[in-house]
């Protein structure tokens, strides 16, 4: 199926990665964050995927994609300056627009003082700080010649090992921040060792494992309990699933993005706009609903916010992001917040 803005065709993974689903995956993930926030902004329980909120799961997937492509971007960059320039030109223009939008809407909404979650102008951009930290990690490793499959794999394995040692930890660092960097490292490792990993088989296995974990969360843990001669500290199924999730997610995301038999290609990448513009738009919608009607349903908030955010994201992409990045680099690139290298 072909259309001016969307094409569906058979995948050919061997064409240097040019045939892939990463663009539509990022758009889907950004919409997932918007949907999850539609509940959380109203102080209602968000949908859960693999033991995590839908928004948190989507951000984890974003970091896998970033690790996969940002590492490739470093390899293709002529210098650290060129690498940083690409990242700045991709992130900063839309971020400035989002900052201005958030300030204006917060002023109109009186700091969202009558909303369930007041005074938070843009709760989505916190991940940008850790995304930038991950970029700097890649640059540091690259400058010392350490962007190699065995080194990236060792860093990822050590991180997973420490997560195993600390299972059951309830801290924010363990449950929120550690997955971001581990998924980034997992994506980076795959980017440098793709052929040896045999992604078609490994990706399918990991995707199936994650599906089983989601629908039957105690399945693998119960099987493990039946294996004799395994001793050590007691491990509940939530902690066990968490470690399995961290290991499998990078392989599953890259497999779905690059190795599925069918490719759905969308012209233009509005995922960054959907991600950073959505929160202030959702907040002002909540404000007016509470001011006029005393409340709003999460589903209604999602539909209204998605419509408005999509329009603003398309305008931002067409008139700001695409023009700046066309001058920055003519080659396509896909990362968490990136459409071009």
N, C-alpha and C positions, 0 to 999 in steps of 0.2 A: 504494500500500500504506500503510495506516494502522495504527498501534499506539499504545498508551498512551505509550511512550517514544521511538518512532521513526516518522517519516513520510517517504514517498517520493512525490514529485509532480513535475509539469512545472514547469520554472523560468520565472519572469516577472521578468527583470532590472530592469524599469522600475518596480518597486514600492518604490523608495527603498532598495534593498539589503536589504529584510527577508527576501527569498527568496534563500538562499545556502547554500553548503556549508562555510563557514569553521569551523563548530563541529566537524564530523566531520573536517575536515582537521587541525585542531589536535590532536584526540585521536589521529589516525593519526600525526602527527609526534611527539607525546610517546611513543607506543609505539615508534616508530622509534628514538628516542634510547635508550629502555630496551633494545631489541634490540641496538643497537650497543654499548652499555656492557656487555652480557652477554659480549661477546667481549673488549673492552678491559680489563675488570676481571680477566680471567683471562690477560691479556698475550697474547692471540691476535689475529690480524688481523681487523679489523672489516669487514663488507660495505662495498663502495665504490659510490658513485653519483656519476657525473660527475666522477670523479677525486678525490672527497672521501669521507671516511668517512660512513656513513649518518647517524650522529649529527650530524656537522658540517653536512651538507646539510640536515637537518631544522631545525637551529637557524637556518641562513640563511633558510629558508622562514618560520620564526617571525618573524624580524625584518622580512621583507616585510609580513607581516600586521600587525605592530605599527605600522610606518610608515604603512600605509594607514588604520588605524582610530584610532591615537593622534592623528594630525593632524586627523581629523574630530572627535575628542573635544575638542581644543583649540578648534576653531571653535564647538562647541556650548556650551562652558563660559563662564560669566558672568565669571569672573576667574581669575587665576593660582592663587589660593587654592583655588577650587573644583576646578580641574584637578588640583592636587597632592593634594587631599583624596581625589579619586576614585582616583588611583594608589596612595596609601598604603593606603586601605581595601581595595583589591583585592590588593595584594602582601603586606602585612605580616602579617595574621592567619595565613594558611597558612604563611608563611615562619617565623613563630615556632613553629608546631607542627612544622614540618620540622626546625628547629634542636633542639627538645627531643627529638624522635624520634631524630635522629642522635646526640645526646649519650648517650641511654639505650642505644641499640644498640651504640655504640662501647664503652661501659663493659661491657656484657654480653660483647661479643666481644673484650675485652682489647685494644682499639685495632686489632682485626683483624690482630694480629701474625703469625699463621700464614698469612695470605692473600697472594696474589701482589702485591696493591696495598695495603699496610698504611697505617694512620694517616690516610687521607683520609676524613674523616667524611661529606662530601657534595660530590662532585665536579661536581654539576650546577649549583650555584647561582652559579658564577663568571659566568655570562651575565647574571645580574640586575644586576650593577654596570654593565655596558655598556648594558643595557636602560634603566636609570635615567638614564645619561648621554644616551641618545637622547631620553628624555622631556624632560630639561632643555634639550636643543638645540631641540626643538619649542617649548617654553615661551619660550625666549629669542628665537627668531625671531618667535613670535607677539606678544610684548610690543612688539617694534619694528615690527610690521605687515608682516613679511616672509613670512608664510604665503601665498604666491602661486605659481601654477603656474610662471611664468617663472623666479622666484628659486629655487624648489626644483629645477626642471629644470636650472638653471645649476650649482647646487651638486653635483647628481648627475653632470652631464656633466664638471665639473672633476675630481671624484673618479675617474671612469672614465679621464679623460685621464692623470692622474698614475699610475694603475695600468698604463696602456699604457707610459708612460715608464719605469716600474720593473719591467717584466716580467722574469721570471727570478729575481727577488728571493726568497730562501729564508727571510726573517725571519718570525717569528710575527706581527708587526704587519701584514705584507703579506698573508699567507696565511690568517690567522684573524680578526684584528680589522677590517681594511679591508672584507672582505665583509659583516660585520655592519652597519656604518654605511652602506655603499653600498646594501645591500638595503633598509635602513630608509628611506633617502632615496628610493630607487626607488619604494617603496610610498607614501611621502608625496607624491611628485610625481604618481603615478597618481591618488591620492585627490582632487587638486585639478584634474586635467586629463582626467578619464575620458572625457567625451564627445568631445573633440577628438582623442583618441588612437585612437578607433574600436576599442575593446577586443576586440570579437568577432573581428575579422580579425587584429589585431596579436597577441592572445593565442594564437590558434590557430597562427600562424606561429612564434611564440617557443616554444610547447610542442613543436611538431614539431622545431624546431632542437635543443632540448635532448634530445629522444629520440634524434635522429640522433647527437648528440655522445656520448651514453651508449653506444649500441650500435656506432657506427662512429666512434671518436674521432679518427681521422686524416682523415676525409672532407673537411671544409671546408678544412682546412689544405692538403691535397694539391691541391684545386681552386685555392686561392690561389697555390700555387707555379707553376701553369701560366699565370698571367696575366702577360703581358710588361710591361716598363717599370715594374715595382715594385721600387724599390731601398731600401736601408736596412739596419739591423742584422739579422742572422739571427734568426729567431724560431722556436722549436721549437713543435710542435703542442700541447704541454701549456700553454704560456704563451698561445698563441692561443685555445685552448679556454677558458682561465680568463677572459679578457676577454669572450668571447662569452657565457659562462655568467653573468657579473655583469650583463651588459646584458639578457639574455633572462629571467632568473629572476623578477624582479618582475612582468613582464607575464604570464608563465605561471601564477604562483601566484594572482594576482588573477583571471585568466580562469577557472581551475579553481574558485576559490572562489565566483565570482559569476555566471559566464556559461555554465557547462555546461548543456545542455538539461534535465538531471535534477537535482533537489535531494534530498539525503538529510538530513533534519533530525532531530537528536537532542535530546531534552529534557535540559537540564543540561549544564554544561561541567566535566568532571573533568580536563581536560588539564593545568591548572596543578598539581594534586595528583599526577597521574601523573609529571609532570616532576620536581618537587622532592622527592617521597617515595621515588622508585624507588632512588636510589643507596644510601642507608643500608640499605634492605631487601635489595637485592642483596648488599651487603657482609656482612650477618649471615647470609644464606643460604649464601654462599661459606664463611664461617667454620665453620658447623656441618657443611657437607659435607666440608671439609678436616679438621676435627677427628674426624669419625666415619668417613669413607670415603677420605680422602686426595685428594679432588678432585671436580669436577663438570663436566659438559659445558655449553657455552654455551647450547645449546637447552633443556636442563633448567632451567638458571638462569633463562632468559627466561620460561618457562612458570610456574614457581613464583613468581617475582617479579611477573609481570604479574597473577596471580591475587590475591596479597596486596596489592599496591599499588593495584589497582582497588578492592578493598573499602575500604581506608583512604581513598582519594581520594573515593569516593562518600560515606562518612561525613563527611569533611571538607567536601565541597561542601554536603551537605544541612543539616548542623548548624552550620557556621561560615560558609563563604564566601557561600552564597546568602542567609542571614539578614542578614549585615552589608551585603551589596551591595543587598539589597532596600530597606534603609533609605537607603543611599547614593544609589541612582538606580533608578527603575523601568524605564528603557529598556535594551534589550539593547545590548551592545557586544562586538566581538570584536577582541582584540589578541593579542600573544604570550602573555601571562599574564592576559588579561582576558576576562571574559564580559559585563561590564556597563561602561557608560561611567563 
